[in-house]
Structure formats: structure tokens, C-alpha cells
Amino acid sequence: QAQLVESGGGSVQAGGSLRLSCAASSKYIYWYCMGWFRQAPGKEREGVAHINSAGSTNYADSVKGRFTISKDNAKNTLYLQMDSLKPEDTAMYYCEARSTYSTDCSRTTYNFWGQGTQVTVSS
């Protein structure tokens, strides 16, 4: 099965920035949707940002205006630029991808995922 590997997590102070990367080993699979998800201890897993094959993006209200999702098709890599980080952004962040068609990448299931990268924001 395809493998996604996240990197770029770390510890920052509130107001700082991080850029997460997700490298996909299955370069020949056509990704209809790609996205970033996060889960903090004791909380539900939530979608953070999504991007479809045409480059259209969608963001959770909690990160809108602060996070930017993008992809580099040539490098087969997904990115999440996180600015103005808040303590409530602290979570394990996961990269996920969907290889079949969906009309809404923010309201669908994903069939590939990575191991996660930890983001910790201190106040």
C-alpha cells in the first residue's frame, strides 16, 4: 500500500510558525484528495485542511487565515504552512490521501495515511 511520511513537527512558542511536509512514496497513484488531520489527547480526530486534484482548498474554521495547505506535484509532496500558532493547535498531525473520486475532500474518507508528526505550541 502507499506510504505517506510526515516531517516538520516540533515545539514552538505561541505566535510561531512551522511547516509540515508529507512525502508520498506511491508517486504513480492519482490523488483526488489530500489533507491534514490532527488529534490531541482526549479529543476527536479532526480535519484541518484539504486540497483536491485541481488545487481547491478547504480549511477548518479554527485554522482559517493561519494555515495554508499546498502541494508540489513534481516532488510528490504535500505541505502545511502553519503561522500564528496557538496552544490549542498542539496535536499529532497526520497526512492523509484519497485515491478515488470525491466531490468534497473535507467530507469524505481517506485510504492512505502517515505515521504522524507532533506539534507542540507553548503559551
KABEL-V598594 format. One record per residue. N is the residue number from 1. RES is the residue in three letters. SS is DSSP state (H for helix, E for strand, L for the rest). Layout:
# KABEL-V598594
N_RES_SS ; N_RES_SS
This chain:
# KABEL-V598594
1_GLN_L ; 2_ALA_L ; 3_GLN_L ; 4_LEU_E ; 5_VAL_E ; 6_GLU_E ; 7_SER_E ; 8_GLY_L ; 9_GLY_L ; 10_GLY_E ; 11_SER_E ; 12_VAL_E ; 13_GLN_E ; 14_ALA_L ; 15_GLY_L ; 16_GLY_L ; 17_SER_L ; 18_LEU_E ; 19_ARG_E ; 20_LEU_E ; 21_SER_E ; 22_CYS_E ; 23_ALA_E ; 24_ALA_E ; 25_SER_L ; 26_SER_L ; 27_LYS_L ; 28_TYR_L ; 29_ILE_L ; 30_TYR_L ; 31_TRP_L ; 32_TYR_L ; 33_CYS_E ; 34_MET_E ; 35_GLY_E ; 36_TRP_E ; 37_PHE_E ; 38_ARG_E ; 39_GLN_E ; 40_ALA_L ; 41_PRO_L ; 42_GLY_L ; 43_LYS_L ; 44_GLU_L ; 45_ARG_L ; 46_GLU_E ; 47_GLY_E ; 48_VAL_E ; 49_ALA_E ; 50_HIS_E ; 51_ILE_E ; 52_ASN_E ; 53_SER_L ; 54_ALA_L ; 55_GLY_L ; 56_SER_L ; 57_THR_E ; 58_ASN_E ; 59_TYR_E ; 60_ALA_L ; 61_ASP_L ; 62_SER_L ; 63_VAL_L ; 64_LYS_L ; 65_GLY_L ; 66_ARG_L ; 67_PHE_E ; 68_THR_E ; 69_ILE_E ; 70_SER_E ; 71_LYS_E ; 72_ASP_E ; 73_ASN_L ; 74_ALA_L ; 75_LYS_L ; 76_ASN_L ; 77_THR_E ; 78_LEU_E ; 79_TYR_E ; 80_LEU_E ; 81_GLN_E ; 82_MET_E ; 83_ASP_L ; 84_SER_L ; 85_LEU_L ; 86_LYS_L ; 87_PRO_H ; 88_GLU_H ; 89_ASP_H ; 90_THR_L ; 91_ALA_E ; 92_MET_E ; 93_TYR_E ; 94_TYR_E ; 95_CYS_E ; 96_GLU_E ; 97_ALA_E ; 98_ARG_E ; 99_SER_L ; 100_THR_L ; 101_TYR_L ; 102_SER_L ; 103_THR_L ; 104_ASP_L ; 105_CYS_L ; 106_SER_L ; 107_ARG_L ; 108_THR_L ; 109_THR_L ; 110_TYR_L ; 111_ASN_L ; 112_PHE_E ; 113_TRP_E ; 114_GLY_E ; 115_GLN_L ; 116_GLY_L ; 117_THR_E ; 118_GLN_E ; 119_VAL_E ; 120_THR_E ; 121_VAL_E ; 122_SER_E ; 123_SER_L
